[in-house]
């Protein structure tokens, strides 16, 4: 793999293109197959040697790679504050489906606030919130989604938080990572029906092109949700080791 030579050659370079990498390996091999270079790039990314900046562009520095940091609005901040005031020791993950608009062509007009909490306290959290709001739903069925949730502007959907889910803290709010969002919309086709089919493929493609995604993190979470093999096949379609 000539990793030390690679680091020396591109030290200080903010952007490294696939053509740059091909030329680098041509120093050591008379002919370098594109498929071989693609495989090497994949291994280098997996091992934290290269970081994907955008489609076909890499860097040796993680600082150049764009990390996904969602925008936490006032609604999410207030909701998080209220929940943890009443339930100070529970784990939560709070996010909005509005964040998916960044990756979509046909954007839905209504959004969900997703509140994931530990299974043992999920019902208690539901009752606490539903005392103050009518648009709070706990693990709604497809029928409830189509009859009631669809008519709400920005309802709160409470679901069980999968253990060891990849979350992050942004502005003192425990929220999701992009890796988790991508796995969730695949694993919950009923709840996330607006993001299936061609739209989901577009979301995945744009996410992989725009952000530095941790594929092992996605695979571990997909395994927790019982979808490891399906997720592996899906990821392989959208990994951008390409032109």
C-alpha positions in Angstrom: 0.0 0.0 0.0 3.1 2.3 0.4 1.4 4.2 3.2 4.4 6.1 4.4 5.3 7.1 0.8 1.7 8.2 0.3 1.8 10.4 3.4 5.1 11.9 2.4 3.9 12.6 -1.2 0.7 14.3 -0.2 1.7 15.9 3.1 0.3 19.4 3.1 -2.1 18.7 0.3 -5.6 19.8 1.2 -7.2 17.8 -1.6 -6.2 14.5 -3.2 -8.0 13.3 -6.3 -8.3 9.8 -7.6 -6.1 10.7 -10.5 -3.5 11.9 -8.0 -3.6 8.5 -6.3 -3.4 6.6 -9.6 -0.3 8.6 -10.6 1.2 7.9 -7.1 0.8 4.1 -7.5 2.2 4.3 -11.1 5.6 5.1 -9.5 5.7 1.6 -8.2 3.8 -0.4 -10.8 3.9 -0.3 -14.6 0.2 -0.8 -14.9 -2.3 0.0 -12.2 -5.9 -1.2 -12.6 -8.6 1.2 -11.6 -10.4 -1.5 -9.7 -7.2 -2.0 -7.6 -6.9 1.7 -6.9 -10.6 1.8 -5.8 -10.0 -1.1 -3.5 -6.9 0.5 -2.0 -8.7 3.8 -1.5 -11.5 1.9 0.3 -9.0 0.2 2.6 -7.2 3.6 3.3 -10.5 5.3 4.2 -11.5 2.4 6.4 -8.3 2.5 8.3 -8.3 6.3 8.8 -5.4 7.0 6.4 -7.5 8.9 3.9 -10.7 10.9 4.6 -13.4 11.5 2.0 -14.1 15.2 1.4 -16.5 14.9 -1.5 -17.1 12.6 -4.5 -13.7 11.4 -5.7 -11.7 13.8 -3.5 -9.8 12.8 -0.3 -7.5 14.3 2.3 -4.9 13.0 4.8 -6.3 15.3 7.4 -9.6 14.7 9.1 -10.0 18.4 9.4 -10.7 18.6 5.7 -13.4 16.0 5.8 -16.9 17.4 6.4 -18.6 16.0 9.4 -22.3 16.1 9.8 -23.5 18.5 12.5 -27.3 19.0 12.5 -28.9 22.3 13.3 -30.7 22.2 16.7 -33.6 24.6 16.7 -35.5 26.1 19.6 -38.2 23.4 19.6 -35.6 20.7 20.1 -33.7 22.6 22.7 -36.9 23.2 24.7 -38.2 19.7 24.4 -34.8 18.3 25.5 -34.8 20.6 28.5 -38.3 19.6 29.6 -37.7 15.9 29.2 -34.5 15.9 31.2 -35.9 18.1 33.9 -38.6 15.5 34.5 -36.5 12.4 33.7 -32.9 13.5 34.5 -31.2 10.2 34.2 -32.6 8.7 31.0 -30.8 8.4 27.6 -32.5 10.1 24.7 -32.0 10.8 21.0 -33.9 13.8 19.6 -34.0 14.8 16.0 -36.1 16.1 13.1 -36.9 14.5 9.8 -36.6 18.1 8.4 -32.9 17.4 8.3 -33.4 15.0 5.5 -34.4 17.8 3.1 -30.8 18.6 2.6 -30.4 15.3 0.7 -33.8 15.1 -1.2 -35.2 16.3 -4.5 -38.9 16.0 -3.6 -39.2 17.4 -0.1 -42.2 16.5 2.1 -44.3 19.4 3.4 -44.6 17.9 6.9 -42.0 16.6 9.3 -41.7 14.5 12.4 -39.8 15.3 15.6 -38.3 11.9 16.6 -37.8 11.3 20.3 -36.1 8.0 21.1 -35.9 7.0 24.7 -35.1 3.9 26.7 -37.7 1.3 26.4 -38.4 1.1 30.2 -39.5 4.7 30.4 -40.9 5.3 26.9 -44.6 5.1 28.0 -43.9 7.4 31.0 -42.3 10.0 28.7 -45.3 9.7 26.3 -47.8 10.4 29.1 -45.8 13.3 30.4 -45.7 15.0 27.0 -49.2 14.1 25.9 -50.6 15.9 29.0 -49.3 19.1 27.4 -49.6 18.4 23.7 -52.1 16.5 21.5 -49.7 15.8 18.7 -47.6 13.2 20.6 -47.6 9.6 19.4 -45.9 6.5 20.8 -44.7 4.0 18.3 -47.6 4.7 16.0 -48.9 1.9 13.7 -49.3 2.4 10.0 -53.1 3.1 10.5 -52.4 5.8 13.2 -49.8 7.4 11.0 -52.2 7.6 8.0 -55.2 8.7 10.1 -53.8 11.1 12.6 -50.1 11.7 12.4 -50.3 12.8 8.8 -52.7 15.6 9.7 -50.3 17.1 12.3 -47.8 19.8 11.3 -44.8 18.7 13.3 -45.8 15.9 15.6 -43.6 14.2 18.2 -43.0 10.5 17.6 -41.7 8.6 20.6 -39.9 5.3 19.9 -37.6 3.0 21.7 -34.0 3.9 21.6 -31.8 1.0 20.4 -29.0 0.3 22.8 -25.5 1.5 21.7 -27.1 3.6 19.0 -24.6 6.1 17.5 -25.6 9.5 18.9 -23.9 12.8 19.5 -24.3 15.8 21.6 -24.9 19.1 19.9 -25.7 22.3 21.8 -26.4 20.2 24.9 -29.0 18.1 23.1 -28.4 14.4 22.7 -29.2 13.9 19.0 -28.6 11.6 16.1 -25.6 11.1 13.8 -26.0 10.9 10.0 -25.0 7.3 10.1 -27.9 6.5 12.4 -30.4 8.4 10.3 -29.4 6.5 7.2 -29.9 3.2 9.0 -33.1 4.2 10.6 -34.9 5.3 7.4 -34.0 1.9 5.9 -35.1 -0.1 9.0 -38.4 1.7 9.5 -40.1 1.9 6.1 -43.5 2.5 7.6 -42.5 5.4 9.9 -40.3 6.8 7.2 -42.5 6.0 4.2 -41.8 9.4 2.6 -38.1 8.5 2.3 -38.3 5.1 0.5 -37.6 4.0 -3.0 -35.8 6.4 -5.3 -35.8 9.1 -2.7 -33.9 6.9 -0.2 -31.3 6.1 -2.9 -30.9 9.8 -3.5 -30.5 10.5 0.2 -27.8 7.8 0.5 -26.0 9.0 -2.6 -26.0 12.7 -1.5 -25.0 11.8 2.0 -22.0 9.7 0.9 -20.9 12.4 -1.5 -21.2 15.3 0.9 -20.1 14.0 4.2 -17.4 11.8 5.8 -19.4 8.8 6.9 -18.2 6.1 9.3 -19.2 2.9 7.6 -18.2 0.6 10.4 -20.4 2.7 12.7 -23.3 2.2 10.3 -22.7 -1.5 10.2 -22.5 -1.9 14.0 -25.8 -0.1 14.4 -27.4 -2.0 11.5 -26.4 -5.2 13.3 -28.1 -4.0 16.5 -31.2 -3.5 14.4 -30.9 -6.9 12.7 -30.2 -5.5 9.3 -26.4 -6.0 8.9 -26.4 -8.0 5.6 -29.0 -5.7 3.9 -27.1 -2.6 5.1 -23.8 -3.9 3.8 -25.3 -4.4 0.3 -26.9 -1.0 0.4 -23.7 0.8 1.5 -21.8 -1.0 -1.3 -24.1 0.7 -3.9 -23.3 4.2 -2.6 -19.7 4.2 -1.5 -18.1 6.9 -3.6 -14.7 5.5 -4.6 -15.3 6.6 -8.1 -14.8 9.3 -10.7 
